[in-house]
């Protein structure tokens, strides 16, 4: 039985506190993972785990071995990656999770280019905004929007999401078009709220380097960007949405930009992966591709030229 396989099985059981979850994350039978850990304990002649019917916990010796094992596994992967970097191609199963609108409008339409570059990668994409446990669910990396809350993950900035205020022509015909930020206080608004924190995101405008939070009549709050677009199209109120989600509707005249002389804020887009794992060639390939895609994607650009084109 390979020593590194047993070491990997043990570290995964410690991280997930479960033989079943560790086996799922490694795509192995539970009996195999259990046998690997038992073999490791037999070879080391120490007890590494406390096992009960309800939970698994690490012993003092097990904790010390875990810290050394993680360093060795990372060093092994780094060494292999360095030796194979020039010739190895990214391949194998890659599981990622992305926000639904980003996946639907930006990433998935561009996948033919990804598969042309990396034909040996089998990609599995979860389109979701819910909090996930990468280790438990076997996810290699996630794309997330907003300020980071989980310090246990390694983050790489891959883009920026710009926002804009929009409303339907019918809404503006009925309630009037705001001319200055203070006018928003008399308007109905549809806001976004986070499923993770429950916090409602207020409208934010930027002008001459200053950022201002704008009060509105909060008509509706929704935790899904696509649903907020539907609310805007239905004329329920003014909405603050990512520019890439509304550019098409601006071009078609189904939505109009509000307070175009003011910026409507931005949020960072990050790729995240577990810090105790070496960045594999397939994960590195996906992150590099996404960063390039976001930098070149017309929908994610909000230059004056694009905005004017959207309003014609």
Order of alpha helices (4+ residues) and beta strands (2+ residues): alpha-alpha-alpha-beta-beta-alpha-beta-alpha-beta-alpha-beta-beta-alpha-beta-beta-beta-beta-beta-alpha-beta-alpha-beta-beta-alpha-alpha
